[in-house]
């Protein structure tokens, strides 16, 4: 099968390696002609997947119509802030009989929509039962090197989710299915905000430790579940791979860009200073704004998300934010 991947970041390239290894023909679209030239000549993305040799069979182009022509599956793997414009470009192409996989984690700042909703809003010829969200504890750096990984394919169309499961799965990449696309996408988005808080804990000295991180992960999961339940998600999703699994790896891993951002802020750097020195996108930063706004619009209390928002955008001292969380009104756990 021909599979088209929109985006040439680490995650898109890693998924391409998985699918190429499963015998599929892979083409990539990127808006950058320089990136097309570099990837075509070097078969490596030195900034995003250093040391990973990419298959010579990969094809790269800036032509959306050419990249997606005759594709059986189109995968969106662009940063969330480019999802709307990328989907609009796809909509300009002639209608395709195709399944779409959203591999991007985030919530739109403009509309507060999940990524599958952004795709459907902009690609007018797509229907909801042709879209799958792919999410879980998956760092591109490890997936690209064949590290054993498990992930979730979620769609209201169970047959489509099973089809994507079969296409992606192999001996190192195991895919589970879910019909809870709302919960799976919310987990994949908001966990990045909690991971920034986890990084702040790592960056601070004195008074924080493993106890602190464990409390953060557990209470962070409770916040995400509250939001998800309000929006119709299945509560069990938040205890699964897309929920607690992705939350753990993003809060703990050295590969996590969001954890890194938080760590640098915990060490005293400003957000602008941290982002200026990063080559890759930390999705948790824009998602902090959108998830903060979404929680407010839903009337859902998310104190950790709010604390991260105040720290990133209003200059609150991280230690003050932690002390405020610890001294909130006492209550039952559930």
N, C-alpha and C positions, 0 to 999 in steps of 0.2 A: 504494500500500500504506500502511496505517496502521502507524506505527512508534512504539513507546513508549520513552521514555528515562527511566530512574530516576536522578534526580540533576540539579540545575541549577547545577552548578559550571561552570567555564570549559570543561572538556573535553566535558562532555555538551552544552552549548550549541553549541560549535563543531561537533560531530558532527551536531547537529540542523540547523545551517546547511548543511552539506554535503548531507545527505539531503533537506532541503526544496528545495534547488537542483536536486536530481535528480528532483523531482516527487512526493515522498512527503508524506503527511499526518503531522505530528509532534505528539505530546502528551508532556508532561513530568509526572513525579511528583516531589514534594518533601514532606518532613514539615513544612515551615514555611509556615504560612498567610501570614505577613508577606512571605515571598519570592514566593508566588503573587500577592499583591496588587501588589507592587513591579514584578515582571516584566510582569504584565498591563497595568499602567498606563504603564510607561516603555519597554518593549521594549529594555531594556538592563540588564546587570549591571555596575554601575559599579565594583564591587570586583574582580571576576574577569575581566571583558572590557571594560575602559573604552574608550569610543569606538567600540564595535562595535554597530551597530544590528541588532537581532534581528527576524526576520520577524513581521509582524502576525498571520500565520496560526498561529503557535505557540499551543498551549493548555497551561495549567498547572493542576495540581490536587493536593490532598493525599489524594485518594481513589485508592488503589492499584487497586481493582477497576475503577473507571471509566477510569483512565488506560490500563490494559492490555487492556480489553475489545476484542475483534476485532482486536487487533494481530497482524500477521504476524511481527514481530520485536520482542523486548524487549531493550533495551540497558541493562546495568548500568554506571553511570558515577558511583557514589558512592565516597567515600574507603574504603580497605580496611577500616578499623576499623568501618565501618557496613555492610559487605557481609553479614555474618551476619544482622543484624536486618532488613535490607531484603529479603533472600532469604526469610526466615521470613514476612514480610508477604505476599510474593507467593504463597508456598505456601498461605496461608489462602484465596486466591482460588480460584474454581472452576477445575478443570483446563483449561488452554488448549492447543490444537494450535499451537505456536509455536516459533520458533527463538530462542535466547538468545545475545546477544553480550556477553562480558565485556570492557569497556574500562577496567577498573580494574587498576592495577599494585600488587602487594603480596603478602605472605605473612602469613597469619593468625597473630597472636601466641598465640591460644588453642590452635590445632590444628596449626600449622605447615603448613597446607594452602595450595595455590595458589588463586587466586580462583575459577577454574572448579570446583575441588573443593569450595570453600565453597558455591557456588551449588547444586551437585548434592547436597550433604549436607543442605541445608535446603529445597530445592524437591523434594519427594519424587516428584512426578509428572513430573519431567524425566528424560530419558535422556542419557547421555554423547554420543551421536551427534547431539544437538540443540543442542550448545553450541560456540561459536566464541570464541577469544581474539583480540582486536584489539590489536596492539602494534607499536611502532616509533618512529623519531625524529620525534616530533610534538608540538610545543608548541601548545597551544590558541590562544595569541595570534596565531600565524601561520596556522594552519588556518582560523580564523574570518575571516581577511582574504584568503583565497584564495591564500596563498603555496604554490608548488609543493611537494608533499609525497608521500612514498611510505611505505607501511605494510604490515604482514603480517596476514592473517587465517588463524588456525591452528585446525584441528580434525581429529580422527581420521576424521571424515566428510568426505571430499574433495569430494563433491557439494555439501554445505552450505557449505564454505569457498568454493567457486566461486560459489555463489549470493550469498553475502555480498560477495564481490569485485565482482560485477556490480552489486549494489545501491548500493554505496558509491562506486564508481569514477567519475571524470569527468575533465575536462581539467586540473584542478589537483590532484586527489587520486587517486593511483594505488595500487591494492591488489594485492599478491602473495599467493599461497596457500602454505600449509605444512600438513603433517600432524603436525608436531612441536609439539603444544600444550604439552608439558612444557618444552621448551627455550625457546619463545617467552615463556611466562609467567615463567620464572626470569630470563631476560634482562631483561625489563621491570621486574622487582622489584628485583633485587640491584644493577642499575646505579645506582639512586638512592643506595645506600650509597656506592658508589665516587664518585659525584658530590659527596657531602659532603666526601670526602677531596680532590677536585679544588678545591672551594671553599676548603678550609683552605689549600691551596697558594697560591691567589689572595690570601688574606688575610694571609699571612705576608710578612715582608720579609727580604731577604738570604738567599742560599743556595738559593732556589727559583726556578724559571723554566720556560721552555718544555720544557727537557729533562726536568724533574721531572714535568710534566703528561703528557708523552708516555709516560714510563715507567709512570706511574700507570695510564693508560688501557690500556696493553698488558698489564701484569701484572694489572690488575683483570679484564680479559677472560679471562685464564688461570684466575683463581680461579672466576669464574662458570662457565666451561666444565667445570672439575673437578667442581663440585657437580652440574652438569647431567648429565654423563656417568654419575655415580654413581646418578642418579635415572632414567636411561634415555633421556636426550635425545640427539638427533642432533648430533654435534660440529660439523657444517657450519652449524647454526643460529647459532652464536656468532660466525661470521664474516659474518653477513648483516645485514639492516636491523634486525631485532629485537635483535641482539647488538651488534656493534661500532658499527653506525650509531647506535643509541639511546644507547650509552655515550658516544660522541663528543659528540653534541649536548647531552646532559645535563651533561657535565663542562665544556663550553665556553660554553654560551649564557647570555646575560644574563637570559633568561626562566626559567631553571631555579631553582625554589624550593630544591631540595636543594643546589645549588651555592652559593646565597645563604646558606643556613644555615651551611655550612662556612666561607664567607668571613668571616662575622661572628665565628665561633669563632676563626678564625685571627687576627682582629684583637683578640682578648682577651675577647670577651663570653661569658657563660655560655649554655648551651642554654636554660634557662628564660627568660632575658632575651630571647633571639632569638625564641623561639616566642611569647612574650607580645605581641610587636609585629607578628606576621604575621596577615594576614587570610585566607590560604589555607593548605591543609594541605601540609606537606613529607613526602611518603610515606616518604622514606628514613629518618626517625627511628624510627617503629615497625618498619619493615622491617629496620633494623639489629639490633634485638633478635631478631626472628624468624629472620632469615637466620643470625645468630650461633648461635642455638640449633639451627637446622636443620643447619648445618655440623657442629656438635658431635655431634648425634645420628647423623649419617652417617659420622663419623670422617674428615671432609675438612678439610684445612688451608687456611684462608683468612686469611692474615696481615693483609691490608689491611682486610678486614671487622672482624677482631679489633681492629686498631689504632683504627678509627673507633669501635667499641663502647667501648673503654677511654677514649677521649677524650671521648665524649658523656656516658657514664654513670658513669665512675669518676674523672673529673677529671684524666686523664693530660695532661701538657703536650704540645701537638701536635709541638713540635720533638723532644721525647724519643721520641715515637711514630715520627717519620720516621727518626731516628737508629737506632732499634731495627730498623726495617725494612731499612735500608741495611747494617746490620752482622750480619744473620742469616747462618747457615751458607751458604757459597758452594756453588753447585750448577749443573748444566746447565740451560739455558733450558727444554728440553722433556724 
